[in-house]
Amino acid sequence: MKLFSINRNLFKLLFLMTGILFFSASAEAKPGDDYSAEKAIAYADSCFTLQNGKYIPNPSKKYGRELCAGYVSQCLREGGMSEDASWYWKGIGKTPDAWRLSNTLYNYLKNCGYEIIDSPNESEINEGDVIFYYTGSSWGHCAICVGKNSEGTPLINAYNNPHCHYSNWRLYYNKVCVVSMGSRTQSPEIEESALENGKEITLSCATSDSTIYYTTNGKNPTKKSTVYKKPFTLKKSSEVRAFASSKSKSNSKITSSYINTEQVLPNGDYVILPSSDHSKALGISASSKKENAEIKLAKKTEHYNQKISLSYIKNGLYTVTFLHSGLVLTEDIQTTDKNNEEAADGDSSDAKVVPVKKISNAKVTQVTYSICQKKATGKKNQQWKLTCTGKNRFTLQNADTSHFLSLDKTLSTGEKVYPAEQNIKQVQEFTLTPTLKSQIKLIEEKFPEKITLGSPFVIYGNLVSNYNLTSVTITIKDNAKKTAASASGTPDAQEYDLLALSPKIKFGKLSVGTYSFIVKAKDETGQTTTLANKSFKVCK
């Protein structure tokens, strides 16, 4: 048995190697494939049937019904795009992620060298091109352009929430891009990261044999400009422009980015971690949305109470807002009048208390500082200067007092954050890791308003999330709010078609009356969202 196992593994390895060798050759030539937009569109339209003035899905007998990316992949394959070891058809449930998942298909086409146009104009979209929609954290939905109307508006087909020759090609998404099925060198990407003395700039291009040319003075680069070889440092704010050139394709478009060296981190959502212990994070009590709640150190989770939003002001200053409460990080300042004797008994070594100030022979004023959350006022005690002290390490210093955000050396769970005058790296350096707001959306839903007694019915709608969905539940409740039927699924993916739950709902068991659909979804952050609460009737 052991010998057989070894031989079988060798066979699998040889088969895999053969497949990789066979497919890799065609993968390198993908942007040069003899892709026919006409064939892709003809196939795309064949997957719909017009009935009573409405388009309904007509799954291909060759492939069967798939979700958005699987449908687009079918169109691309029928249009002439060659398969390889990462993108191929082998039956439903047997295809790789690049075939069936929208974000993975996007990355696959990008890595193949197809031109990607962000926020495209209608004139930049051509028949046979693939349009991707940003769902909060990834390119979670896609469609194919099947033509244009008389006004030049692109028409799209999308399959999991049926659209055929649909003119609202943006589908209500804020962020859209188009993958052009032509053959142009991929435009380079410009990435920046904070350094102690400026910004490190990294340029990259998805086209493997490309050369990148760049400038840092705001002028358009040419082939006489500097050739990019390795990351470089900018010490002053300036505009970086770059383009890529390759032997087998035309030059890319020029990419540009203004690099502000004073803004050490881009606006966005983050988690603040002690640089010496990434298992813990700063946050507020999970139940506290009130002012003056103290900031504490806790075990790191993905809950809202540990997520903050950075908003750049100027000169390296930011406001820090807790997503859980909407309140901002504040250094609170309080003064207390005490007599000289009482003040002398105080512990002047406490980092939260500055030395007392004598007002008269009889009284002194004690000034106490603490870190908490308050409503935004725009005052300087709510502004924090971020300074990069090393790779992904930062200090937060209050603009009003110049105090540093600090922790005790023990880094104990439950420990309060406090302001300190001295710069002590061990307890004042923090790592700010990007995170995302939990966003779950139900798009293009269609619920019945009336059902005939005993008849089945399907529910249309597509759930999209920027985190993996862990559970989706449809509950049917009667007028007394009692559960009459329910169905649930565990997608473990960022998108989910409600059609998958329809067969599980026992519509036939419902009696005559008024009911409501309730759709809830939970993602891996623990956030549960109610996405729909629709009423309907069951009639004879």
Secondary structure, DSSP 8 states (H G I E B T S, - for coil): -HHHHHHHHHHHHHHHHHHHHHHHHHHHTGGGS---HHHHHHHHHHTEEEETTEEEE---TTT----HHHHHHHHHHHHT----SSS---STT-S-HHHH-HHHHHHHHHHHT-EEEES--GGG--TT-EEEEE-SSSEEEEEEEEEE-TTS-EEEEETTTTEEEES-TTTT-S-EEEEE-S-B----EEEEEEETTEEEEEEE-SSTT-EEEEESSSS---TTSEE--S-EEE-S-EEEEEEEE-SSSB----EEEEE-TT--S-SEEEEEEETT-TTEEEE--TT--STT-B-EEEE--SSGGG-EEEEE-STTEEEEEETTT--EEEEEEEEEEEEHHHHHHS-TT-TTB---EE-SSSEEEEEEEEEEEE-----GGG-EEEEEEETTEEEEEETTT--EEE--TT--TT-B-EEESS--HHHH-EEEEEE----EEEEEEE--SEEETT-----EEEEEEEEEEEEEEEEEEETTS-EEEEEEE---EEEEEGGGTGGGS-GGG--SEEEEEEEEEEETTS-EEEEEEEEEEEE-
